[in-house]
Amino acid sequence: MVLVALNLRMAITSLGPLLDEVRTGLPMSALQAGVVTTLPALAFAVVGSATPWLVRRFSPPRLLVAAMGALALGQLLRVATGNAWLFVSTSALALAGIAVANVLLPMLVRQYFPHRIGLVTGAYSMSLTVGASVAAGSAVPIAHAAGGWRVGLGFWALVAVAAAALWAPIAWRSRRRASGARTGVGVGVGAPRPAVAGRARIRAGRTRLGWLMAVFFGAQSFAAYAQMGWLAQLFRDAGFRAETAGLLLAGVTAVSVPIAMAMPTLAGRMTSLRPLVLGTALASGLSYAGLLWSPYDLALVWMVLLALGQGTFPMALAMIGLRARTGAGIVSLSAFTQSVGYLIAALGPLAVGLLYGRTGDWVAPIGLLFVALLVQTGTGWSIARPQWIEDELRGPADRPEAASAG
């Protein structure tokens, strides 16, 4: 799971530093470059929403192997083409694999580590963050060492191949168990438990909790994507050199690595998550105010506070596993939360860029981030207490606690 998570941002963050070389080498128009940079959020939304349908037809381990295969194939094909639109299409294939894995991982954590949800979620959240940073920082040096951008982008397919190879034996065993269950052969005492996702259909979009989770995830991702896209520019406008501004942006990611590891474990041990919701919101709010008030002199302070505020992302991932009782519920909640959330997130860099371009300063863009923070805090407060999506889809008499009382 940690190796899969390492893959989930590499294909995205390795492209940004090499985008100019890609545009020159293909060649690629401004429209095509814009489509490529918008693809991740769109793929996560569209393909992620289809993942519950896939889970009802295929075992999760087999789907995960297929997702890693699509990711590896897409990354290799896009560096082999000389056509810009084929580059876009093959990038979409790679991103589709990431989208499926995004949705599957919370469910697989619940399936294989039901008593270590916080620890394993923290481990894969940290791995995701590390993968994003390593790919962003290494893509250009690898390209220069190899003599071209194609190796700098295609290199990361090896990590996806490794993840698929490790999961292939698990996928094969799940296939044999499914076959044995149909024929009555090979499923006996001591046999591994079958996948818990089941074939039940749970529609998270028809529940209040599903929408609250989606808006909470979307609001924090809106801010995070805006920061990734524009924070370096803000520091440059404050007087830092381009190299220093880039290091400050990388510092946010570096400081957030241990936070990503610890946050899900904390969430799994707490009855109510309201202290975490308020704590991360306070850190984000202080960092936004500081970036308006003194972005140069106290830049390191605001960098650390931003990283603390971004602890909301691993907390949101942990919430997906904590707000459903069943595998089917986790898959549905994960798919709906991330699909709607990433659609909202796609607007972050665009909206901040438009406001910055129109006003020429950072007052209005940071004001917009404050609005997103208020939405994040309000929805997070509502979902912080224990509740489960399955309970909203049946009457009170059907709930486990009611049956126990009876």
C-alpha positions as CSV (number, residue, x, y, z in Angstrom):
1,M,0.0,0.0,0.0
2,V,2.9,2.4,0.8
3,L,4.4,1.6,-2.6
4,V,1.1,2.2,-4.4
5,A,0.7,5.5,-2.6
6,L,4.2,6.6,-3.6
7,N,2.9,6.5,-7.2
8,L,-0.2,8.6,-6.7
9,R,1.3,12.0,-7.5
10,M,4.6,11.2,-9.3
11,A,3.1,11.3,-12.8
12,I,1.6,14.7,-12.0
13,T,4.4,16.5,-10.1
14,S,7.2,15.3,-12.5
15,L,5.5,17.0,-15.4
16,G,5.4,20.6,-14.0
17,P,9.1,21.2,-13.9
18,L,9.5,19.8,-17.4
19,L,6.4,21.3,-19.0
20,D,8.4,23.9,-21.1
21,E,10.6,21.1,-22.5
22,V,7.5,19.0,-23.3
23,R,5.8,21.9,-25.0
24,T,8.9,22.6,-27.1
25,G,9.6,19.0,-27.9
26,L,6.2,17.9,-29.1
27,P,5.3,20.8,-29.9
28,M,2.3,21.6,-27.7
29,S,0.0,24.6,-27.8
30,A,-1.1,26.7,-24.8
31,L,-4.5,25.0,-25.0
32,Q,-3.1,21.5,-24.9
33,A,-0.8,22.5,-22.0
34,G,-3.8,23.8,-20.2
35,V,-5.7,20.6,-20.8
36,V,-2.8,18.6,-19.4
37,T,-2.5,20.6,-16.2
38,T,-6.3,20.4,-15.6
39,L,-6.5,16.6,-16.3
40,P,-5.6,15.4,-12.8
41,A,-8.6,16.8,-11.0
42,L,-10.9,15.9,-13.9
43,A,-9.6,12.3,-14.0
44,F,-9.9,11.9,-10.3
45,A,-13.5,13.2,-10.4
46,V,-14.8,11.3,-13.4
47,V,-12.9,7.9,-13.1
48,G,-13.1,7.9,-9.4
49,S,-16.9,8.1,-9.5
50,A,-16.9,4.9,-11.6
51,T,-14.7,2.9,-9.2
52,P,-17.6,1.5,-7.1
53,W,-19.1,0.1,-10.2
54,L,-15.8,-1.7,-11.0
55,V,-15.5,-3.0,-7.4
56,R,-18.9,-4.7,-7.7
57,R,-17.5,-6.7,-10.7
58,F,-13.8,-7.3,-9.8
59,S,-11.9,-7.9,-6.6
60,P,-10.1,-4.8,-5.2
61,P,-6.6,-6.4,-5.5
62,R,-7.1,-7.2,-9.2
63,L,-8.4,-3.7,-9.8
64,L,-5.4,-2.2,-8.0
65,V,-3.0,-4.3,-10.2
66,A,-4.9,-3.1,-13.3
67,A,-4.7,0.5,-12.0
68,M,-0.9,0.3,-11.5
69,G,-0.6,-1.3,-15.0
70,A,-2.6,1.6,-16.6
71,L,-0.4,4.1,-14.7
72,A,2.8,2.5,-15.9
73,L,1.5,2.0,-19.5
74,G,0.2,5.6,-19.7
75,Q,3.5,7.0,-18.5
76,L,5.5,5.0,-21.0
77,L,3.3,5.7,-24.0
78,R,3.2,9.4,-23.4
79,V,7.0,9.7,-23.6
80,A,7.1,7.6,-26.7
81,T,4.8,9.7,-28.8
82,G,5.6,12.8,-30.9
83,N,2.0,14.0,-31.0
84,A,0.7,16.5,-28.5
85,W,-2.9,15.1,-28.4
86,L,-1.6,11.6,-28.0
87,F,0.5,12.9,-25.1
88,V,-2.7,14.2,-23.6
89,S,-4.6,11.0,-24.2
90,T,-1.9,8.7,-22.7
91,S,-1.6,11.1,-19.7
92,A,-5.3,10.6,-19.2
93,L,-4.7,6.8,-19.1
94,A,-2.1,7.2,-16.5
95,L,-4.3,9.5,-14.4
96,A,-7.2,7.0,-14.7
97,G,-5.0,4.4,-12.9
98,I,-4.2,6.9,-10.2
99,A,-7.9,7.8,-9.8
100,V,-8.9,4.2,-9.2
101,A,-6.1,3.6,-6.7
102,N,-7.1,6.8,-4.9
103,V,-10.5,5.3,-4.2
104,L,-9.4,1.8,-3.4
105,L,-6.7,2.5,-0.8
106,P,-9.0,3.6,2.1
107,M,-11.1,0.4,1.5
108,L,-8.1,-1.9,1.3
109,V,-6.7,-0.4,4.6
110,R,-10.0,-1.2,6.3
111,Q,-10.0,-4.7,4.7
112,Y,-6.4,-5.8,5.6
113,F,-5.6,-3.6,8.6
114,P,-9.0,-3.1,10.5
115,H,-7.2,-2.5,13.8
116,R,-4.5,-0.3,12.4
117,I,-6.5,2.1,10.2
118,G,-4.8,5.3,11.5
119,L,-1.3,3.9,11.3
120,V,-1.5,2.5,7.8
121,T,-3.5,5.5,6.5
122,G,-0.7,7.7,7.9
123,A,2.0,5.6,6.3
124,Y,0.4,5.8,2.9
125,S,-0.4,9.5,3.3
126,M,3.2,10.2,4.1
127,S,4.3,8.0,1.1
128,L,2.1,10.0,-1.2
129,T,3.6,13.3,0.0
130,V,7.1,11.9,-0.3
131,G,6.4,10.6,-3.8
132,A,5.1,14.0,-4.9
133,S,8.2,15.8,-3.6
134,V,10.7,13.4,-4.9
135,A,9.3,13.4,-8.4
136,A,9.1,17.2,-8.5
137,G,12.6,17.6,-7.3
138,S,14.2,14.8,-9.4
139,A,12.5,15.1,-12.7
140,V,14.8,17.8,-14.1
141,P,18.1,16.3,-12.8
142,I,17.1,12.9,-14.3
143,A,16.2,14.6,-17.6
144,H,19.5,16.4,-17.7
145,A,21.5,13.3,-16.8
146,A,19.7,11.2,-19.5
147,G,19.7,13.9,-22.1
148,G,16.0,14.6,-22.5
149,W,12.6,15.2,-20.9
150,R,11.3,11.8,-22.0
151,V,13.4,9.9,-19.5
152,G,12.6,12.4,-16.8
153,L,8.9,11.6,-17.2
154,G,9.1,8.0,-18.2
155,F,11.4,6.9,-15.3
156,W,8.5,6.9,-12.8
157,A,6.7,4.1,-14.6
158,L,9.2,1.7,-13.0
159,V,7.7,2.5,-9.6
160,A,4.2,1.7,-10.9
161,V,5.5,-1.6,-12.3
162,A,7.1,-2.5,-8.9
163,A,3.8,-1.8,-7.1
164,A,1.8,-3.9,-9.6
165,A,4.3,-6.8,-9.2
166,L,4.0,-6.8,-5.4
167,W,0.2,-6.9,-5.6
168,A,0.0,-9.5,-8.4
169,P,0.2,-12.5,-6.1
170,I,-2.5,-11.0,-3.8
171,A,-4.7,-10.5,-6.9
172,W,-4.1,-14.0,-8.0
173,R,-5.1,-15.4,-4.6
174,S,-8.2,-13.3,-4.6
175,R,-9.2,-14.7,-8.0
176,R,-8.7,-18.3,-6.8
177,R,-10.8,-17.6,-3.7
178,A,-13.6,-16.1,-5.8
179,S,-13.5,-19.2,-8.1
180,G,-13.5,-21.5,-5.1
181,A,-16.5,-19.7,-3.6
182,R,-18.4,-20.3,-6.8
183,T,-17.5,-24.0,-7.1
184,G,-17.3,-24.9,-3.4
185,V,-13.7,-25.9,-3.7
186,G,-10.8,-24.4,-1.8
187,V,-12.8,-22.4,0.7
188,G,-12.6,-24.0,4.1
189,V,-11.6,-23.5,7.7
190,G,-8.5,-21.2,7.8
191,A,-9.0,-19.9,4.3
192,P,-8.3,-16.2,3.9
193,R,-11.3,-14.0,4.2
194,P,-12.8,-12.9,0.9
195,A,-12.8,-9.2,-0.1
196,V,-15.1,-7.2,2.1
197,A,-16.3,-4.8,-0.5
198,G,-19.2,-6.9,-1.4
199,R,-21.7,-6.2,-4.1
200,A,-24.1,-4.1,-2.1
201,R,-24.9,-0.7,-3.6
202,I,-24.5,2.3,-1.4
203,R,-25.1,5.7,-2.8
204,A,-23.1,8.2,-0.8
205,G,-24.5,11.1,-2.9
206,R,-27.9,10.5,-1.4
207,T,-26.7,11.1,2.1
208,R,-26.0,14.2,4.1
209,L,-22.7,12.8,5.4
210,G,-21.6,12.0,1.8
211,W,-22.1,15.7,0.8
212,L,-20.5,17.0,3.9
213,M,-17.5,14.8,3.4
214,A,-17.2,15.8,-0.3
215,V,-17.4,19.6,0.5
216,F,-14.9,19.2,3.3
217,F,-12.5,17.3,1.1
218,G,-13.1,19.8,-1.8
219,A,-12.5,22.9,0.4
220,Q,-9.2,21.7,1.8
221,S,-8.1,20.6,-1.7
222,F,-9.2,23.9,-3.2
223,A,-6.7,25.7,-0.9
224,A,-4.0,23.1,-1.2
225,Y,-4.0,23.1,-5.0
226,A,-4.1,26.9,-5.0
227,Q,-1.0,27.0,-2.7
228,M,0.9,24.5,-4.9
229,G,0.2,26.6,-7.9
230,W,0.7,30.1,-6.6
231,L,2.6,30.1,-3.3
232,A,6.0,30.4,-5.0
233,Q,4.8,33.4,-6.9
234,L,3.6,35.1,-3.7
235,F,7.1,34.6,-2.2
236,R,8.7,36.0,-5.3
237,D,6.4,39.1,-5.1
238,A,7.5,39.5,-1.5
239,G,11.1,39.8,-2.6
240,F,12.6,36.3,-2.6
241,R,14.6,35.0,-5.5
242,A,13.0,32.3,-7.6
243,E,15.2,29.6,-6.2
244,T,14.4,30.6,-2.6
245,A,10.7,30.8,-3.3
246,G,10.9,27.3,-4.7
247,L,12.7,26.1,-1.6
248,L,10.0,27.6,0.6
249,L,7.3,25.8,-1.4
250,A,9.2,22.5,-1.1
251,G,9.6,23.2,2.6
252,V,5.9,23.2,3.1
253,T,5.8,19.7,1.6
254,A,8.8,18.6,3.7
255,V,7.3,19.7,7.0
256,S,4.0,18.1,6.1
257,V,5.5,14.6,5.8
258,P,5.6,13.8,9.6
259,I,2.2,15.5,9.9
260,A,0.8,13.2,7.3
261,M,2.1,10.2,9.2
262,A,0.8,11.3,12.6
263,M,-2.6,12.8,11.7
264,P,-4.5,9.6,10.8
265,T,-3.3,7.8,13.9
266,L,-4.5,10.7,16.1
267,A,-7.8,10.7,14.2
268,G,-8.3,7.0,14.8
269,R,-7.7,7.4,18.6
270,M,-10.1,10.3,19.1
271,T,-13.8,10.0,19.7
272,S,-14.5,13.5,18.3
273,L,-12.2,15.1,15.7
274,R,-13.2,18.6,16.4
275,P,-9.9,19.6,18.1
276,L,-8.1,18.5,15.0
277,V,-10.5,20.3,12.7
278,L,-10.1,23.5,14.7
279,G,-6.4,23.1,15.1
280,T,-5.6,22.8,11.4
281,A,-8.0,25.6,10.6
282,L,-6.3,27.9,13.1
283,A,-2.9,27.1,11.6
284,S,-4.2,27.8,8.1
285,G,-5.9,31.1,9.2
286,L,-2.8,32.4,10.9
287,S,-0.6,31.5,7.9
288,Y,-2.9,33.4,5.5
289,A,-3.0,36.4,7.8
290,G,0.8,36.3,8.1
291,L,1.3,36.1,4.3
292,L,-0.7,39.3,4.0
293,W,0.9,41.1,6.9
294,S,4.7,40.1,6.7
295,P,5.4,37.6,3.9
296,Y,9.1,38.2,3.8
297,D,10.4,38.6,7.4
298,L,8.5,35.7,8.9
299,A,8.3,33.4,5.8
300,L,9.6,30.4,7.7
301,V,6.8,30.7,10.3
302,W,4.1,30.9,7.7
303,M,5.6,27.9,5.9
304,V,5.4,25.8,9.0
305,L,1.8,26.9,9.7
306,L,0.8,26.1,6.2
307,A,2.2,22.6,6.6
308,L,0.2,22.2,9.8
309,G,-2.9,23.4,8.1
310,Q,-2.4,20.9,5.3
311,G,-2.7,18.1,7.8
312,T,-6.4,18.3,6.9
313,F,-5.7,16.2,3.8
314,P,-4.5,13.0,5.7
315,M,-7.3,13.7,8.3
316,A,-9.8,13.7,5.4
317,L,-8.4,10.4,4.1
318,A,-8.7,8.9,7.6
319,M,-12.3,10.1,7.9
320,I,-13.3,8.1,4.9
321,G,-12.4,4.9,6.7
322,L,-13.9,6.1,10.0
323,R,-17.3,7.1,8.6
324,A,-18.4,3.8,7.1
325,R,-19.0,0.4,8.6
326,T,-18.5,-1.8,5.5
327,G,-16.2,-2.1,2.6
328,A,-19.0,-1.2,0.2
329,G,-19.6,1.9,2.3
330,I,-16.0,3.0,2.2
331,V,-15.7,2.5,-1.5
332,S,-18.9,4.6,-2.1
333,L,-17.9,7.3,0.3
334,S,-14.3,7.4,-1.0
335,A,-15.4,7.6,-4.6
336,F,-18.1,10.3,-4.0
337,T,-15.9,12.4,-1.6
338,Q,-12.9,12.4,-4.0
339,S,-14.9,12.8,-7.2
340,V,-16.8,15.9,-6.0
341,G,-13.9,17.1,-4.0
342,Y,-11.4,17.1,-6.8
343,L,-13.9,19.0,-9.1
344,I,-14.0,21.7,-6.4
345,A,-10.2,21.5,-6.1
346,A,-9.7,22.2,-9.8
347,L,-11.2,25.6,-9.3
348,G,-8.6,26.7,-6.7
349,P,-5.6,27.5,-8.9
350,L,-7.8,29.0,-11.6
351,A,-9.8,31.3,-9.2
352,V,-6.7,32.5,-7.4
353,G,-4.9,33.1,-10.7
354,L,-7.8,35.1,-12.1
355,L,-8.1,37.2,-8.9
356,Y,-4.3,37.8,-8.8
357,G,-4.3,38.8,-12.5
358,R,-7.2,41.2,-12.1
359,T,-6.0,42.9,-8.9
360,G,-2.3,42.6,-9.1
361,D,-1.9,41.8,-5.4
362,W,-2.7,39.0,-2.9
363,V,-5.5,40.5,-0.8
364,A,-8.4,39.1,-2.9
365,P,-6.8,35.7,-3.5
366,I,-6.0,35.2,0.1
367,G,-9.5,36.4,1.0
368,L,-10.9,33.7,-1.2
369,L,-8.7,31.1,0.7
370,F,-10.2,32.4,3.9
371,V,-13.7,31.7,2.5
372,A,-12.7,28.2,1.6
373,L,-11.3,27.8,5.1
374,L,-14.6,28.8,6.6
375,V,-16.4,26.2,4.5
376,Q,-13.8,23.6,5.4
377,T,-14.2,24.3,9.1
378,G,-18.0,24.3,9.1
379,T,-18.3,21.0,7.2
380,G,-15.4,19.5,9.2
381,W,-17.2,20.4,12.5
382,S,-20.3,18.6,11.3
383,I,-18.6,15.3,10.4
384,A,-16.2,15.3,13.3
385,R,-18.4,13.3,15.7
386,P,-18.9,9.6,15.2
387,Q,-21.4,8.7,12.5
388,W,-21.6,6.2,9.6
389,I,-22.9,6.5,6.1
390,E,-24.8,3.2,6.2
391,D,-27.0,4.6,9.1
392,E,-28.4,7.3,6.8
393,L,-29.6,4.7,4.3
394,R,-31.8,2.8,6.6
395,G,-34.2,3.4,9.4
396,P,-33.3,3.8,13.1
397,A,-34.7,0.3,13.8
398,D,-32.2,-1.3,11.4
399,R,-29.1,0.2,13.0
400,P,-26.8,-2.1,15.0
401,E,-27.3,-0.2,18.2
402,A,-31.1,-0.4,17.9
403,A,-30.9,-4.1,17.2
404,S,-28.6,-4.6,20.2
405,A,-31.0,-2.7,22.5
406,G,-33.9,-4.8,21.3
